[in-house]
Amino acid sequence: MLDLHARLATLRVKAQTRQAPSPRPTAEALAASLGGRVVAADVIEVSQSLPLPVRHGRVAIASGRALAAAARAVGRLPEAVAPDSLLFLDTETTGLAGGTGTVAFAVGLAWLESRRLRVVQWLITGFAGERELLDRVRARLAAAGLLVTFNGKSFDVPLLKARARLVRSELPLDDLGHVDLLHATRRFLNAGWPDCRLRTAEVEALRLRRVNDLPGSEAPAAWRSWLERGDGSLLGRVLEHNRADLLSLAALLALLERPTAREAPLFHGLRGSRVASALAGSN
Amino acid sequence: MGGFFEGALDLFTDRPAADLRARTPASVEALIEALRRNHRARIAGEIVVPARAARYADFPAGLDPRLRAALEARGIGRLYSHQLETWDHARAGHDTVVVTPTASGKTLCYNLPVIDAALAGGAKALYLFPTKALSQDQAAEILELNAAGNLGIRAYTFDGDTPGDARRAVRTHGDIVVSNPDMLHQAILPHHTKWAQFFENLRFVVIDELHTYRGVFGSHVANLVRRLRRICRFYGSHPVFIACSATIANPAELAQRLLGGPVRAVTESGAPQGAKHLVVWTPPVLNADLGLRASARSQSTRIARLAVKLGLKTIVFANSRLEVEVLTKYLKDVFDRDPRRPARVAAYRGGYLPTERRDKEAKLRAGALDCVVSTSALELGMDIGALDVCVLNGYPGTVAGALQRFGRAGRRQRSALGVLVCSSDPLDQYLARHPEFLLGASPEHARLDPDQLLILMDHIRCAAFELPFEEGEAFGGVDTAAALGYLGEQGVVHREGRRWHWIADSYPANAVSLRSIAEGNFTVIDITDGRKDVIAEVDYSSAAVTLYEGAIHMVQSAPWQVEKLDWVGRKAFVRATAADYYTDAIDYTKLKVLDEFARDQGASARAAHGEVHVVRRVAGYKKIRYYTHENVGYGRVALPDQEMHTTALWWEAEPGALERAFATRFDALDGFLGAAHAVHRIAVFVSLAEPRDIGRAVGDGDPAGGWVAAPGTDGRAEALTLDGEAFDVAAAGRPFRPTLYLYDNYPGGIGISAPLFDLRREVIERSIELVSQCACRQGCPACVGPVLVAEDSKRLAPKQAALKVLALLRA
């Protein structure tokens, strides 16, 4: 009887040749290249503290109070929201399919602290760091009052809950208020846009075009390269992408603070003929 | 009896039946008497299964009083013995399989322990049914019990139709979740964290219709059970499995292989049952030369008509939707002529809307319909009340299937009758000559191969997605470490420390179909008049020979022509056709032995079994006119060769004995081709397989040689290379080692060849019987294959040639 490997090969199951794994650079070296530091075994933290106003595209994220008011209005919340209770969240994962096999290898969080926007990102360098990552996320969630995401209700939150259960932990996500800007974007801003993606909202509403951005779809491969071959060269760009996503979240919320923005489609980014029909339709 | 038969003359004419509903229905014995008296020659075999008295048991002492009250409110005051037996096993924590006939209260066998545990303290259960309709029926039944006793049990179906917002409620609040294997595979297990509460409290898993989980499908489901057990272990639960099976020869063995552990079998039914008469019926011969018989349809109609006129509730099973419609028409012409009166005859098949089907089921239960004509859709479980007579219009393909259908007729206190009307199909006629196969012999053994390598690998992928694998963790019978190493090389899992984690960005369950192996089924899409309807599915191995461009492909007896075949996309686009010919692929199959596992050297033959490499090429096709069987043209086919490794068994004749038996080598090849045809039929029969599960070929047993045998244009055997060039086997000095191969038609094999090898003698003996007892003279599709014989041919007839070869192989 042929051994398993040979049998699988003969059964027309194609095997790809993999290179032998090379010795991996240390986590410290990777952290340094990312501008961060190792905060726990297999967890790297990259953090920034940006003084307000933070300009992102044509929007200035200037006022915590304005952001809080926007969040309250968009989320139709009965009570006022404290600016420092807002928590922006975005994850980088190994896939988009969801399910228990998808891993959040990086979590980016942003929140207001005095007159500054704190942006903190945690990246795991191996699966062993996941529990630590989730513990740190939990600590931040416990301090927050309102979560702000883009498609977080369908994707990021269920994913984090799943990851927590798999390491037999829990995240206090059920009791936390949550404003998902995907829905708001769809309602208020998307008239004549090709789709509801964050990238499109950036271009159309924020007038921001990223330079040399690593598309989100390439993030899984970037992390796999690190895991399998010790090649972390693309991870910096993954974190940049994640930071830009977080800032776009805040900027969109700032934009939505204007009552007119919430009541009618924002037509600055619209194409000609659709403006007329959109306006006609809204009256 | 006298008073009854006053009206007897009416029964055998076509005069409109007087309304017999006012009179008491006749007994089934009276029907049998009438049939026997008038058509004795058509009865090929009969048997009576004696009546069985009820064996009761009291409710167990530990039964929750609320449940007891609910049962009593539904009119159930005590249990049947087998229901108590199942309760005892389940409560003791043993996996159990219940093997009792339909209408024996098997639902209560599992509902009792499940609902009791749910009432006692939050225990949850998962029910798996093969179809959505059955799932919905079951959920409805639990709800009725619930309502009767105000139990507060929440039973929900969870399938493709469950809307998104309802799914959350099912996950978090369902006490009993009713679903199916596909849903478990694609939607539940890969998202198990959403079901954490459910899995933590899972106490029972119920698998109904266990006997349907065999072959490829069964092998997949066995692996699904492995994945399920693995997830349960993660959440700390160890559910007890309760399975229900129809009567097959080896229910405990099947359950064990499917569930992966020891299983207690409950096989004695305590439910009362009237005597059952089973009859095998064969239509009379109309033309002896051609071997033509009257149609099965005419016989089924006759029997059903008589039964209904006698006031007996009847079900007729047909093997295709078209047959259902035709039989219904014939019967309605007799019984439903007056449109003002309620219909007495109804058709039932999968294509009808669910509301229509529910309506007919209800009418049957209430006794408002006298006769229903159905496809296999009514074979499984749904409660349609008790019927007196069941007619099978043609053998459904397996003994278990036939017995399952017969099970639809059966009364508690009165006799019932099941009649199998044999068609002219060779297997049906074989049964007509050997009714003991159906009536006496034990049903077939259901086989499955949970460690089929490709199937197993697919499920290891899915399992790795669900939970990381730990070092040393077992999954099935394969070396898990080697399998994971292989997947690691493919970049699908990553090893870190003692664990293998999933890192690909795909969702493996999407790529695994529970009903095929690796390569994926083809969908047949109707594009007539701009449509795009999927009308059928064809498995990979049959696709090359039935879906090439130009092929006439039959779906439910209606012809379609394949206009375009997208091989890579696995789609065939067909258009309805009125062509007056059908197509027959010209394909060559060449086998090469890679490894021999076992052999048997006899005096004039040698048999062996092992691993082989198979190459199959479809070179073209013949166009054959209906009825006259003239060859009216050829077509070319350009499809990739199909290659695979699989397991096979083969026979070779001793060269000296072969030379002595045959005047020419080509005569011997005729014999081998004919023998292969018969042996294939018998092998399919004996191993509970479908014809497409087993491939056959005749080729050169010399590894250095390379010819294959195939029927030529004159109907006689030719030896060819794979490219279709003639090969002169008669050249002097060249050794002649024709070999007859039977192989598992799936890459990696599916566990058919090995047991067949063990049964090799029986296979040859039955093949000899099949051929020698066939009514034809020279050979026919029923025994050795289609034969075109010149009128004054002096060559050995294919039938005789086949018998000579089989006689050699027997030794």
Interface residues (C-beta under 8 A of the other chain):
Chain A: M1 L2 D3 L4 H5 R7 L8 T10 L11 R12 V13 A15 Q16 T17 R18 T94 G95 L96 A97 G98 G99 T100 G101 V103 G126 F127 A128 P158 K161 A162 R165 L166 P220 A221 R224 L227 E228
Chain B: P190 H191 H192 T193 K194 A196 L453 L454 M457 A464 F465 E466 L467 P468 V478 D479 A482 A483 G485 Y486 G488 E489 Q490 G491 H494 E496 G497 R499 H501 W502 I503 A504 D505 S506 Y507 P508 A518 D595 E643 M644 H645 P747 G748
